[in-house]
Amino acid sequence: MKRSLSVLIVLLFFPVLASAQFDFSSGKPDSADSAGGPKRGERLTQVWRAGIIIEPGTAMENVQITVPVPTDWYEQRVVSVSEEKMGADLADKIQYRRINNGALEMNVRIGNIKPVKTLEMVVAFEVENFALLPPEKTDQYVIPKRVPPEIRPYLRESPCIESDEPCFAKMFKEITKDRGTDWNKAEALYAFVQNNVKYDEDGFRHPAKGAFAVTKMPKGEWTGDCKDMSCLFVALCRAGKIPARIVRVPEHCYAEFYLELKSTPDGKQSKAAKEKPAGFWFPCQVSGTYSFGGIPEQRVILQKGDSFPDSEHPRNKTLFLKECFQGLLNAGAPRPVFKWIHETSVK
């Protein structure tokens, strides 16, 4: 009798294509590169190593490994990919698939294993990451009236981002009532979260509370870590029709919000908006040092977005993509001993 094993680890900190064929770029122009969007600042080249080490001893069937890995964004470029510490038979089984246009997942269907020695599967991604600089003029940005189809998911509820709760629309109106521009409205939401949520130093050890759970705490006692503070900011934005999303990096997350260049008085788009798409994503560091509209963050980006398939419960969604090691064990067989590899080194 076989029993299924599925081991899932949340990273705290769909066509399938083979490795050799895969294009890590999105294939779509990035509007951030247009005049009017955030500008790239200092560049950092680093290597992100991702994979798994399985110790010898336990036989398994139908083994499959999935791991979130970097892909190209405006502020991130995958320079090269190399398979480390693995045989050619394993390297040939690596495939990649895009998840909701916001993340990339490496998938390896290993098959049957009975390791007599340590089995290592590690892939190294050389990545360039750029800091982003905020715009100098901000009164030209407005909340989009007609949201492009690819942006609409970032106005909907997500796990831990309960933006349809009536309290968030009410809070949005109260927080932004005296703000003259849409940029200032988004910045008021940011300041509200920073000023009203005390950072929880122990929060990284626990799953996200969620935006709504934070607001149910006694007034003056709201606490949360980067996950909770970012979720609250995103929920407030979405309640006010400002598209927003989570950006996941190793051991941390922050948020992005989306605004467009406003039309000229005659109703026509500005010259900059005509040249390329008029909408732009702007980052903000909701927990920690003030960074709004730009960000010094240069960690490897593992996902953008906050509603992904849950490997453990396929009908459900999850805030963060998960590493997954699954397969079949003989009844009574011991669980395999293994460890995930996810580490960064500056090149």
ZADO-1210 file (C-alpha; in nm, 4 decimals, padded with zeros to 6 digits):
<atoms>
<atom x="00.0000" y="00.0000" z="00.0000" code="MET" pos="1"/>
<atom x="00.1317" y="00.3408" z="-00.0960" code="LYS" pos="2"/>
<atom x="00.0737" y="00.6651" z="00.0886" code="ARG" pos="3"/>
<atom x="00.1157" y="01.0105" z="-00.0531" code="SER" pos="4"/>
<atom x="00.3709" y="01.2521" z="00.0866" code="LEU" pos="5"/>
<atom x="00.3459" y="01.6226" z="00.0169" code="SER" pos="6"/>
<atom x="00.5820" y="01.8551" z="00.1997" code="VAL" pos="7"/>
<atom x="00.5138" y="02.2254" z="00.1632" code="LEU" pos="8"/>
<atom x="00.7249" y="02.5124" z="00.2887" code="ILE" pos="9"/>
<atom x="00.6089" y="02.8740" z="00.2658" code="VAL" pos="10"/>
<atom x="00.8923" y="03.1034" z="00.1591" code="LEU" pos="11"/>
<atom x="00.9185" y="03.3533" z="00.4468" code="LEU" pos="12"/>
<atom x="01.1957" y="03.5481" z="00.4038" code="PHE" pos="13"/>
<atom x="00.0318" y="02.8106" z="-01.8081" code="PHE" pos="14"/>
<atom x="00.2352" y="02.6611" z="-02.0559" code="PRO" pos="15"/>
<atom x="00.5298" y="02.4478" z="-01.9557" code="VAL" pos="16"/>
<atom x="00.8579" y="02.4861" z="-02.1419" code="LEU" pos="17"/>
<atom x="01.1857" y="02.3003" z="-02.1102" code="ALA" pos="18"/>
<atom x="01.4840" y="02.4742" z="-01.9524" code="SER" pos="19"/>
<atom x="01.6860" y="02.5163" z="-02.2695" code="ALA" pos="20"/>
<atom x="01.3929" y="02.6773" z="-02.4528" code="GLN" pos="21"/>
<atom x="01.2608" y="02.9015" z="-02.1798" code="PHE" pos="22"/>
<atom x="01.2566" y="03.2793" z="-02.2242" code="ASP" pos="23"/>
<atom x="01.2730" y="03.4397" z="-01.8812" code="PHE" pos="24"/>
<atom x="01.1422" y="03.7717" z="-02.0112" code="SER" pos="25"/>
<atom x="00.7686" y="03.8324" z="-01.9925" code="SER" pos="26"/>
<atom x="00.7357" y="03.8892" z="-02.3675" code="GLY" pos="27"/>
<atom x="00.5398" y="04.2104" z="-02.3011" code="LYS" pos="28"/>
<atom x="00.6713" y="04.5686" z="-02.2909" code="PRO" pos="29"/>
<atom x="00.7142" y="04.6923" z="-01.9348" code="ASP" pos="30"/>
<atom x="00.5390" y="05.0266" z="-01.8943" code="SER" pos="31"/>
<atom x="00.7827" y="05.1221" z="-01.6184" code="ALA" pos="32"/>
<atom x="01.0376" y="05.1794" z="-01.8946" code="ASP" pos="33"/>
<atom x="00.8211" y="05.4577" z="-02.0412" code="SER" pos="34"/>
<atom x="00.8761" y="05.8259" z="-01.9806" code="ALA" pos="35"/>
<atom x="00.6945" y="05.9030" z="-01.6587" code="GLY" pos="36"/>
<atom x="00.7563" y="05.5751" z="-01.4766" code="GLY" pos="37"/>
<atom x="01.0086" y="05.5033" z="-01.2006" code="PRO" pos="38"/>
<atom x="01.3724" y="05.5121" z="-01.3086" code="LYS" pos="39"/>
<atom x="01.6336" y="05.2462" z="-01.2471" code="ARG" pos="40"/>
<atom x="01.9055" y="05.3363" z="-01.0013" code="GLY" pos="41"/>
<atom x="02.2009" y="05.1413" z="-00.8654" code="GLU" pos="42"/>
<atom x="02.2517" y="04.7891" z="-01.0037" code="ARG" pos="43"/>
<atom x="02.3472" y="04.4799" z="-00.8061" code="LEU" pos="44"/>
<atom x="02.4515" y="04.1485" z="-00.9663" code="THR" pos="45"/>
<atom x="02.3937" y="03.8414" z="-00.7516" code="GLN" pos="46"/>
<atom x="02.3387" y="03.4675" z="-00.7743" code="VAL" pos="47"/>
<atom x="02.0215" y="03.3043" z="-00.6414" code="TRP" pos="48"/>
<atom x="02.0577" y="02.9311" z="-00.5777" code="ARG" pos="49"/>
<atom x="01.7360" y="02.7296" z="-00.5478" code="ALA" pos="50"/>
<atom x="01.6685" y="02.3585" z="-00.5104" code="GLY" pos="51"/>
<atom x="01.6681" y="02.0667" z="-00.2685" code="ILE" pos="52"/>
<atom x="01.9065" y="01.8180" z="-00.1054" code="ILE" pos="53"/>
<atom x="01.7569" y="01.4745" z="-00.0253" code="ILE" pos="54"/>
<atom x="01.9480" y="01.2485" z="00.2123" code="GLU" pos="55"/>
<atom x="01.9849" y="00.8750" z="00.1284" code="PRO" pos="56"/>
<atom x="01.7608" y="00.6080" z="00.2721" code="GLY" pos="57"/>
<atom x="01.3944" y="00.6509" z="00.1761" code="THR" pos="58"/>
<atom x="01.2515" y="00.5019" z="-00.1453" code="ALA" pos="59"/>
<atom x="00.9774" y="00.7075" z="-00.3152" code="MET" pos="60"/>
<atom x="00.7735" y="00.6910" z="-00.6341" code="GLU" pos="61"/>
<atom x="00.6426" y="00.9644" z="-00.8620" code="ASN" pos="62"/>
<atom x="00.8592" y="01.2297" z="-00.6985" code="VAL" pos="63"/>
<atom x="00.7996" y="01.5873" z="-00.8068" code="GLN" pos="64"/>
<atom x="00.9732" y="01.9073" z="-00.6920" code="ILE" pos="65"/>
<atom x="00.8438" y="02.2603" z="-00.7492" code="THR" pos="66"/>
<atom x="01.0309" y="02.5771" z="-00.6474" code="VAL" pos="67"/>
<atom x="00.9577" y="02.9478" z="-00.7127" code="PRO" pos="68"/>
<atom x="01.2444" y="03.1057" z="-00.9101" code="VAL" pos="69"/>
<atom x="01.3297" y="03.4525" z="-01.0488" code="PRO" pos="70"/>
<atom x="01.2060" y="03.5876" z="-01.3810" code="THR" pos="71"/>
<atom x="01.2492" y="03.9184" z="-01.5625" code="ASP" pos="72"/>
<atom x="01.0879" y="04.2419" z="-01.4424" code="TRP" pos="73"/>
<atom x="01.1729" y="04.6030" z="-01.5180" code="TYR" pos="74"/>
<atom x="01.3991" y="04.6143" z="-01.2112" code="GLU" pos="75"/>
<atom x="01.5259" y="04.2571" z="-01.2467" code="GLN" pos="76"/>
<atom x="01.6961" y="04.0679" z="-01.5288" code="ARG" pos="77"/>
<atom x="01.7917" y="03.7005" z="-01.5346" code="VAL" pos="78"/>
<atom x="02.1375" y="03.6990" z="-01.6942" code="VAL" pos="79"/>
<atom x="02.2088" y="03.3246" z="-01.6934" code="SER" pos="80"/>
<atom x="02.0872" y="02.9937" z="-01.5520" code="VAL" pos="81"/>
<atom x="02.3061" y="02.6943" z="-01.4690" code="SER" pos="82"/>
<atom x="02.2265" y="02.3527" z="-01.3236" code="GLU" pos="83"/>
<atom x="02.4547" y="02.2750" z="-01.0304" code="GLU" pos="84"/>
<atom x="02.5346" y="01.9478" z="-00.8545" code="LYS" pos="85"/>
<atom x="02.3011" y="01.7286" z="-01.0537" code="MET" pos="86"/>
<atom x="02.3310" y="01.4655" z="-01.3203" code="GLY" pos="87"/>
<atom x="02.2339" y="01.5311" z="-01.6808" code="ALA" pos="88"/>
<atom x="01.9289" y="01.3068" z="-01.6380" code="ASP" pos="89"/>
<atom x="01.7874" y="01.5446" z="-01.3762" code="LEU" pos="90"/>
<atom x="01.8850" y="01.8592" z="-01.5642" code="ALA" pos="91"/>
<atom x="01.6926" y="01.7328" z="-01.8684" code="ASP" pos="92"/>
<atom x="01.3763" y="01.7042" z="-01.6563" code="LYS" pos="93"/>
<atom x="01.3684" y="02.0680" z="-01.5459" code="ILE" pos="94"/>
<atom x="01.0713" y="02.2630" z="-01.6788" code="GLN" pos="95"/>
<atom x="00.9413" y="02.6124" z="-01.6063" code="TYR" pos="96"/>
<atom x="00.5885" y="02.7467" z="-01.5981" code="ARG" pos="97"/>
<atom x="00.4427" y="03.0912" z="-01.5431" code="ARG" pos="98"/>
<atom x="00.1884" y="03.1313" z="-01.2666" code="ILE" pos="99"/>
<atom x="-00.0740" y="03.4053" z="-01.3110" code="ASN" pos="100"/>
<atom x="00.1794" y="03.6211" z="-01.5009" code="ASN" pos="101"/>
<atom x="00.3255" y="03.7138" z="-01.1645" code="GLY" pos="102"/>
<atom x="00.5701" y="03.4356" z="-01.0890" code="ALA" pos="103"/>
<atom x="00.7807" y="03.1585" z="-01.2346" code="LEU" pos="104"/>
<atom x="00.7940" y="02.8063" z="-01.0989" code="GLU" pos="105"/>
<atom x="01.0633" y="02.5454" z="-01.1630" code="MET" pos="106"/>
<atom x="00.9202" y="02.1954" z="-01.1866" code="ASN" pos="107"/>
<atom x="01.1156" y="01.8684" z="-01.1855" code="VAL" pos="108"/>
<atom x="00.9409" y="01.5320" z="-01.2204" code="ARG" pos="109"/>
<atom x="01.2140" y="01.3045" z="-01.0882" code="ILE" pos="110"/>
<atom x="01.0158" y="00.9797" z="-01.0972" code="GLY" pos="111"/>
<atom x="01.1176" y="00.6942" z="-00.8660" code="ASN" pos="112"/>
<atom x="01.4098" y="00.7363" z="-00.6273" code="ILE" pos="113"/>
<atom x="01.5927" y="00.5110" z="-00.3844" code="LYS" pos="114"/>
<atom x="01.8902" y="00.7272" z="-00.2992" code="PRO" pos="115"/>
<atom x="02.2014" y="00.5374" z="-00.1910" code="VAL" pos="116"/>
<atom x="02.3830" y="00.8672" z="-00.1730" code="LYS" pos="117"/>
<atom x="02.2758" y="01.2274" z="-00.1240" code="THR" pos="118"/>
<atom x="02.0604" y="01.3555" z="-00.4101" code="LEU" pos="119"/>
<atom x="02.1198" y="01.7231" z="-00.4893" code="GLU" pos="120"/>
<atom x="01.9191" y="01.9349" z="-00.7283" code="MET" pos="121"/>
<atom x="02.0324" y="02.2983" z="-00.7277" code="VAL" pos="122"/>
<atom x="01.9955" y="02.5610" z="-00.9999" code="VAL" pos="123"/>
<atom x="02.1878" y="02.8916" z="-00.9952" code="ALA" pos="124"/>
<atom x="02.0315" y="03.2076" z="-01.1419" code="PHE" pos="125"/>
<atom x="02.2591" y="03.5026" z="-01.2100" code="GLU" pos="126"/>
<atom x="02.0377" y="03.8069" z="-01.1651" code="VAL" pos="127"/>
<atom x="02.0753" y="04.1835" z="-01.2022" code="GLU" pos="128"/>
<atom x="01.8582" y="04.3871" z="-00.9651" code="ASN" pos="129"/>
<atom x="01.8068" y="04.7622" z="-00.9745" code="PHE" pos="130"/>
<atom x="01.6957" y="05.0096" z="-00.7108" code="ALA" pos="131"/>
<atom x="01.4021" y="05.2239" z="-00.8282" code="LEU" pos="132"/>
<atom x="01.3925" y="05.6033" z="-00.8015" code="LEU" pos="133"/>
<atom x="01.0631" y="05.7880" z="-00.7356" code="PRO" pos="134"/>
<atom x="00.9380" y="06.0444" z="-00.9894" code="PRO" pos="135"/>
<atom x="01.0102" y="06.4128" z="-00.9310" code="GLU" pos="136"/>
<atom x="00.6657" y="06.5328" z="-01.0437" code="LYS" pos="137"/>
<atom x="00.3738" y="06.3454" z="-00.8930" code="THR" pos="138"/>
<atom x="00.0636" y="06.5545" z="-00.9682" code="ASP" pos="139"/>
<atom x="00.0467" y="06.4032" z="-01.3181" code="GLN" pos="140"/>
<atom x="-00.0614" y="06.0574" z="-01.1917" code="TYR" pos="141"/>
<atom x="-00.4245" y="05.9529" z="-01.1499" code="VAL" pos="142"/>
<atom x="-00.6264" y="05.6486" z="-01.0493" code="ILE" pos="143"/>
<atom x="-00.7161" y="05.4706" z="-01.3776" code="PRO" pos="144"/>
<atom x="-01.0774" y="05.5050" z="-01.4869" code="LYS" pos="145"/>
<atom x="-01.0528" y="05.2126" z="-01.7299" code="ARG" pos="146"/>
<atom x="-00.8301" y="04.9459" z="-01.5825" code="VAL" pos="147"/>
<atom x="-00.6517" y="04.7294" z="-01.8424" code="PRO" pos="148"/>
<atom x="-00.7539" y="04.3597" z="-01.8316" code="PRO" pos="149"/>
<atom x="-00.4104" y="04.2466" z="-01.7104" code="GLU" pos="150"/>
<atom x="-00.4341" y="04.4891" z="-01.4160" code="ILE" pos="151"/>
<atom x="-00.7898" y="04.4021" z="-01.3032" code="ARG" pos="152"/>
<atom x="-00.6878" y="04.1068" z="-01.0808" code="PRO" pos="153"/>
<atom x="-00.5116" y="04.3598" z="-00.8589" code="TYR" pos="154"/>
<atom x="-00.8437" y="04.5213" z="-00.7688" code="LEU" pos="155"/>
<atom x="-00.9937" y="04.1973" z="-00.6377" code="ARG" pos="156"/>
<atom x="-00.9730" y="04.0303" z="-00.2992" code="GLU" pos="157"/>
<atom x="-00.6834" y="03.7929" z="-00.2360" code="SER" pos="158"/>
<atom x="-00.5863" y="03.5665" z="00.0533" code="PRO" pos="159"/>
<atom x="-00.5229" y="03.7950" z="00.3535" code="CYS" pos="160"/>
<atom x="-00.6282" y="04.1000" z="00.1469" code="ILE" pos="161"/>
<atom x="-01.0012" y="04.1295" z="00.2183" code="GLU" pos="162"/>
<atom x="-01.0490" y="04.4547" z="00.0279" code="SER" pos="163"/>
<atom x="-01.4246" y="04.4016" z="-00.0208" code="ASP" pos="164"/>
<atom x="-01.4876" y="04.4368" z="00.3531" code="GLU" pos="165"/>
<atom x="-01.6885" y="04.7619" z="00.3984" code="PRO" pos="166"/>
<atom x="-01.4463" y="04.8919" z="00.6606" code="CYS" pos="167"/>
<atom x="-01.1723" y="04.9420" z="00.4012" code="PHE" pos="168"/>
<atom x="-01.3834" y="05.1636" z="00.1713" code="ALA" pos="169"/>
<atom x="-01.4809" y="05.3691" z="00.4758" code="LYS" pos="170"/>
<atom x="-01.1177" y="05.3965" z="00.5874" code="MET" pos="171"/>
<atom x="-01.0084" y="05.4958" z="00.2359" code="PHE" pos="172"/>
<atom x="-01.2526" y="05.7873" z="00.2283" code="LYS" pos="173"/>
<atom x="-01.1536" y="05.9058" z="00.5741" code="GLU" pos="174"/>
<atom x="-00.7778" y="05.8802" z="00.5188" code="ILE" pos="175"/>
<atom x="-00.7777" y="06.0493" z="00.1766" code="THR" pos="176"/>
<atom x="-01.0514" y="06.3117" z="00.2184" code="LYS" pos="177"/>
<atom x="-00.8149" y="06.6099" z="00.2402" code="ASP" pos="178"/>
<atom x="-00.5674" y="06.4930" z="-00.0255" code="ARG" pos="179"/>
<atom x="-00.5690" y="06.6904" z="-00.3481" code="GLY" pos="180"/>
<atom x="-00.4044" y="06.4476" z="-00.5899" code="THR" pos="181"/>
<atom x="-00.4358" y="06.0737" z="-00.6441" code="ASP" pos="182"/>
<atom x="-00.0635" y="06.0330" z="-00.5733" code="TRP" pos="183"/>
<atom x="-00.1158" y="06.2047" z="-00.2379" code="ASN" pos="184"/>
<atom x="-00.4100" y="05.9742" z="-00.1682" code="LYS" pos="185"/>
<atom x="-00.1911" y="05.6665" z="-00.2174" code="ALA" pos="186"/>
<atom x="00.0802" y="05.8239" z="-00.0029" code="GLU" pos="187"/>
<atom x="-00.1745" y="05.8986" z="00.2717" code="ALA" pos="188"/>
<atom x="-00.2683" y="05.5285" z="00.2825" code="LEU" pos="189"/>
<atom x="00.0998" y="05.4402" z="00.3060" code="TYR" pos="190"/>
<atom x="00.1586" y="05.6872" z="00.5898" code="ALA" pos="191"/>
<atom x="-00.1518" y="05.5636" z="00.7708" code="PHE" pos="192"/>
<atom x="-00.0246" y="05.2052" z="00.7776" code="VAL" pos="193"/>
<atom x="00.3259" y="05.3091" z="00.8822" code="GLN" pos="194"/>
<atom x="00.1923" y="05.5313" z="01.1611" code="ASN" pos="195"/>
<atom x="-00.0764" y="05.2993" z="01.2953" code="ASN" pos="196"/>
<atom x="00.0744" y="04.9487" z="01.2768" code="VAL" pos="197"/>
<atom x="00.3594" y="04.8654" z="01.5129" code="LYS" pos="198"/>
<atom x="00.6124" y="04.6316" z="01.3573" code="TYR" pos="199"/>
<atom x="00.5998" y="04.2810" z="01.5057" code="ASP" pos="200"/>
<atom x="00.9575" y="04.1536" z="01.5346" code="GLU" pos="201"/>
<atom x="00.8346" y="03.7962" z="01.5767" code="ASP" pos="202"/>
<atom x="00.5877" y="03.8069" z="01.2884" code="GLY" pos="203"/>
<atom x="00.8156" y="03.6355" z="01.0364" code="PHE" pos="204"/>
<atom x="00.7755" y="03.3118" z="01.2326" code="ARG" pos="205"/>
<atom x="00.3998" y="03.3036" z="01.1690" code="HIS" pos="206"/>
<atom x="00.1639" y="03.3068" z="00.8689" code="PRO" pos="207"/>
<atom x="00.0171" y="03.6427" z="00.7679" code="ALA" pos="208"/>
<atom x="-00.2655" y="03.7646" z="00.9903" code="LYS" pos="209"/>
<atom x="-00.4300" y="03.9429" z="00.7001" code="GLY" pos="210"/>
<atom x="-00.5445" y="04.3002" z="00.6537" code="ALA" pos="211"/>
<atom x="-00.8873" y="04.2521" z="00.8129" code="PHE" pos="212"/>
<atom x="-00.7433" y="04.0790" z="01.1215" code="ALA" pos="213"/>
<atom x="-00.5149" y="04.3759" z="01.1839" code="VAL" pos="214"/>
<atom x="-00.8111" y="04.6170" z="01.1838" code="THR" pos="215"/>
<atom x="-00.9964" y="04.3996" z="01.4371" code="LYS" pos="216"/>
<atom x="-00.7254" y="04.4536" z="01.6968" code="MET" pos="217"/>
<atom x="-00.7925" y="04.7170" z="01.9660" code="PRO" pos="218"/>
<atom x="-00.7267" y="05.0714" z="01.8463" code="LYS" pos="219"/>
<atom x="-00.3732" y="05.1767" z="01.9209" code="GLY" pos="220"/>
<atom x="-00.2587" y="04.8142" z="01.9417" code="GLU" pos="221"/>
<atom x="-00.2375" y="04.7170" z="01.5763" code="TRP" pos="222"/>
<atom x="00.0678" y="04.5015" z="01.5086" code="THR" pos="223"/>
<atom x="00.2053" y="04.3168" z="01.2092" code="GLY" pos="224"/>
<atom x="00.5178" y="04.2371" z="01.0149" code="ASP" pos="225"/>
<atom x="00.5989" y="04.3161" z="00.6500" code="CYS" pos="226"/>
<atom x="00.3323" y="04.0689" z="00.5303" code="LYS" pos="227"/>
<atom x="00.0518" y="04.2199" z="00.7364" code="ASP" pos="228"/>
<atom x="00.1477" y="04.5827" z="00.6767" code="MET" pos="229"/>
<atom x="00.1770" y="04.5273" z="00.3019" code="SER" pos="230"/>
<atom x="-00.1574" y="04.3417" z="00.2930" code="CYS" pos="231"/>
<atom x="-00.3268" y="04.6285" z="00.4776" code="LEU" pos="232"/>
<atom x="-00.1873" y="04.8896" z="00.2377" code="PHE" pos="233"/>
<atom x="-00.2931" y="04.6821" z="-00.0653" code="VAL" pos="234"/>
<atom x="-00.6427" y="04.6289" z="00.0780" code="ALA" pos="235"/>
<atom x="-00.6883" y="05.0027" z="00.1333" code="LEU" pos="236"/>
<atom x="-00.5678" y="05.0799" z="-00.2190" code="CYS" pos="237"/>
<atom x="-00.8004" y="04.8270" z="-00.3798" code="ARG" pos="238"/>
<atom x="-01.0958" y="04.9548" z="-00.1749" code="ALA" pos="239"/>
<atom x="-01.0291" y="05.2968" z="-00.3335" code="GLY" pos="240"/>
<atom x="-00.9959" y="05.1517" z="-00.6880" code="LYS" pos="241"/>
<atom x="-00.6159" y="05.1870" z="-00.6896" code="ILE" pos="242"/>
<atom x="-00.4654" y="04.8629" z="-00.8267" code="PRO" pos="243"/>
<atom x="-00.2028" y="04.7276" z="-00.5877" code="ALA" pos="244"/>
<atom x="-00.0130" y="04.4040" z="-00.5240" code="ARG" pos="245"/>
<atom x="00.2482" y="04.2301" z="-00.3092" code="ILE" pos="246"/>
<atom x="00.6104" y="04.1882" z="-00.4205" code="VAL" pos="247"/>
<atom x="00.7863" y="03.8887" z="-00.2614" code="ARG" pos="248"/>
<atom x="01.1616" y="03.8779" z="-00.2078" code="VAL" pos="249"/>
<atom x="01.3644" y="03.6419" z="00.0154" code="PRO" pos="250"/>
<atom x="01.2637" y="03.6855" z="00.3811" code="GLU" pos="251"/>
<atom x="01.0618" y="03.9984" z="00.3072" code="HIS" pos="252"/>
<atom x="00.7843" y="04.1572" z="00.1032" code="CYS" pos="253"/>
<atom x="00.6717" y="04.5062" z="00.0056" code="TYR" pos="254"/>
<atom x="00.3943" y="04.6531" z="-00.2102" code="ALA" pos="255"/>
<atom x="00.3353" y="04.8190" z="-00.5467" code="GLU" pos="256"/>
<atom x="00.0522" y="05.0509" z="-00.6546" code="PHE" pos="257"/>
<atom x="-00.0566" y="05.1402" z="-01.0068" code="TYR" pos="258"/>
<atom x="-00.1394" y="05.4877" z="-01.1414" code="LEU" pos="259"/>
<atom x="-00.1705" y="05.6375" z="-01.4892" code="GLU" pos="260"/>
<atom x="-00.0573" y="05.9616" z="-01.6510" code="LEU" pos="261"/>
<atom x="-00.3525" y="06.1990" z="-01.6602" code="LYS" pos="262"/>
<atom x="-00.4938" y="06.3315" z="-01.9867" code="SER" pos="263"/>
<atom x="-00.4314" y="06.6818" z="-02.1091" code="THR" pos="264"/>
<atom x="-00.7120" y="06.9431" z="-02.0594" code="PRO" pos="265"/>
<atom x="-00.8535" y="06.8698" z="-02.4054" code="ASP" pos="266"/>
<atom x="-00.8993" y="06.5047" z="-02.3076" code="GLY" pos="267"/>
<atom x="-00.6037" y="06.3783" z="-02.5037" code="LYS" pos="268"/>
<atom x="-00.3186" y="06.1855" z="-02.3496" code="GLN" pos="269"/>
<atom x="00.0112" y="06.3557" z="-02.2825" code="SER" pos="270"/>
<atom x="00.3011" y="06.3002" z="-02.5216" code="LYS" pos="271"/>
<atom x="00.4678" y="06.0575" z="-02.2783" code="ALA" pos="272"/>
<atom x="00.1457" y="05.8578" z="-02.2476" code="ALA" pos="273"/>
<atom x="00.1127" y="05.8324" z="-02.6256" code="LYS" pos="274"/>
<atom x="00.4601" y="05.6903" z="-02.6766" code="GLU" pos="275"/>
<atom x="00.4109" y="05.3878" z="-02.4498" code="LYS" pos="276"/>
<atom x="00.1430" y="05.2504" z="-02.2122" code="PRO" pos="277"/>
<atom x="00.0321" y="05.5185" z="-01.9688" code="ALA" pos="278"/>
<atom x="00.0168" y="05.3041" z="-01.6553" code="GLY" pos="279"/>
<atom x="00.3022" y="05.2504" z="-01.4105" code="PHE" pos="280"/>
<atom x="00.3731" y="05.0343" z="-01.1066" code="TRP" pos="281"/>
<atom x="00.5366" y="05.2214" z="-00.8180" code="PHE" pos="282"/>
<atom x="00.6939" y="05.0360" z="-00.5226" code="PRO" pos="283"/>
<atom x="00.6677" y="05.1254" z="-00.1564" code="CYS" pos="284"/>
<atom x="00.8387" y="04.9778" z="00.1480" code="GLN" pos="285"/>
<atom x="00.5441" y="04.9569" z="00.3874" code="VAL" pos="286"/>
<atom x="00.7455" y="04.8242" z="00.6818" code="SER" pos="287"/>
<atom x="01.0790" y="04.9786" z="00.7706" code="GLY" pos="288"/>
<atom x="01.2457" y="05.2939" z="00.6416" code="THR" pos="289"/>
<atom x="01.0225" y="05.5346" z="00.4492" code="TYR" pos="290"/>
<atom x="01.0349" y="05.4531" z="00.0756" code="SER" pos="291"/>
<atom x="00.7351" y="05.5572" z="-00.1345" code="PHE" pos="292"/>
<atom x="00.7206" y="05.5652" z="-00.5151" code="GLY" pos="293"/>
<atom x="01.0734" y="05.4274" z="-00.5336" code="GLY" pos="294"/>
<atom x="01.2702" y="05.1758" z="-00.3331" code="ILE" pos="295"/>
<atom x="01.6357" y="05.0966" z="-00.2573" code="PRO" pos="296"/>
<atom x="01.5478" y="04.7259" z="-00.2345" code="GLU" pos="297"/>
<atom x="01.7737" y="04.5077" z="-00.4517" code="GLN" pos="298"/>
<atom x="01.6826" y="04.1607" z="-00.3318" code="ARG" pos="299"/>
<atom x="01.5863" y="03.8921" z="-00.5828" code="VAL" pos="300"/>
<atom x="01.2171" y="03.9157" z="-00.6787" code="ILE" pos="301"/>
<atom x="01.0391" y="03.5799" z="-00.6488" code="LEU" pos="302"/>
<atom x="00.6820" y="03.6881" z="-00.7238" code="GLN" pos="303"/>
<atom x="00.4561" y="03.9826" z="-00.7942" code="LYS" pos="304"/>
<atom x="00.0941" y="03.9359" z="-00.6953" code="GLY" pos="305"/>
<atom x="-00.0808" y="03.7701" z="-00.4050" code="ASP" pos="306"/>
<atom x="-00.3224" y="03.5029" z="-00.5301" code="SER" pos="307"/>
<atom x="-00.1593" y="03.1781" z="-00.6415" code="PHE" pos="308"/>
<atom x="-00.2711" y="02.8123" z="-00.6585" code="PRO" pos="309"/>
<atom x="-00.2179" y="02.6318" z="-00.3291" code="ASP" pos="310"/>
<atom x="-00.0219" y="02.3117" z="-00.3957" code="SER" pos="311"/>
<atom x="-00.1667" y="02.1488" z="-00.0846" code="GLU" pos="312"/>
<atom x="-00.5298" y="02.2468" z="-00.1557" code="HIS" pos="313"/>
<atom x="-00.5681" y="02.2933" z="-00.5355" code="PRO" pos="314"/>
<atom x="-00.9104" y="02.4591" z="-00.5078" code="ARG" pos="315"/>
<atom x="-00.7708" y="02.7266" z="-00.2766" code="ASN" pos="316"/>
<atom x="-00.5470" y="03.0262" z="-00.3324" code="LYS" pos="317"/>
<atom x="-00.2442" y="03.1272" z="-00.1304" code="THR" pos="318"/>
<atom x="-00.0706" y="03.4593" z="-00.0659" code="LEU" pos="319"/>
<atom x="00.2774" y="03.3251" z="-00.1441" code="PHE" pos="320"/>
<atom x="00.3931" y="03.0502" z="-00.3765" code="LEU" pos="321"/>
<atom x="00.5230" y="02.7472" z="-00.1901" code="LYS" pos="322"/>
<atom x="00.8066" y="02.5078" z="-00.2376" code="GLU" pos="323"/>
<atom x="00.6703" y="02.1561" z="-00.2795" code="CYS" pos="324"/>
<atom x="00.8286" y="01.8093" z="-00.2470" code="PHE" pos="325"/>
<atom x="00.5763" y="01.5341" z="-00.3108" code="GLN" pos="326"/>
<atom x="00.5699" y="01.1657" z="-00.3971" code="GLY" pos="327"/>
<atom x="00.4513" y="00.8202" z="-00.2870" code="LEU" pos="328"/>
<atom x="00.5942" y="00.6255" z="00.0091" code="LEU" pos="329"/>
<atom x="00.5519" y="00.2597" z="00.0948" code="ASN" pos="330"/>
<atom x="00.3242" y="00.2101" z="00.3951" code="ALA" pos="331"/>
<atom x="00.5311" y="00.2335" z="00.7126" code="GLY" pos="332"/>
<atom x="00.8322" y="00.3815" z="00.5358" code="ALA" pos="333"/>
<atom x="01.0075" y="00.6698" z="00.7149" code="PRO" pos="334"/>
<atom x="00.9663" y="01.0219" z="00.5880" code="ARG" pos="335"/>
<atom x="01.2576" y="01.1411" z="00.3754" code="PRO" pos="336"/>
<atom x="01.5208" y="01.3684" z="00.5261" code="VAL" pos="337"/>
<atom x="01.5819" y="01.6756" z="00.3104" code="PHE" pos="338"/>
<atom x="01.6442" y="02.0483" z="00.3113" code="LYS" pos="339"/>
<atom x="01.5515" y="02.3285" z="00.0743" code="TRP" pos="340"/>
<atom x="01.8200" y="02.5424" z="-00.0805" code="ILE" pos="341"/>
<atom x="01.7450" y="02.9113" z="-00.1249" code="HIS" pos="342"/>
<atom x="02.0407" y="03.1415" z="-00.0812" code="GLU" pos="343"/>
<atom x="02.1892" y="03.4555" z="-00.2331" code="THR" pos="344"/>
<atom x="02.5484" y="03.5568" z="-00.2962" code="SER" pos="345"/>
<atom x="02.6703" y="03.8860" z="-00.4411" code="VAL" pos="346"/>
<atom x="02.8751" y="03.8428" z="-00.7536" code="LYS" pos="347"/>
</atoms>
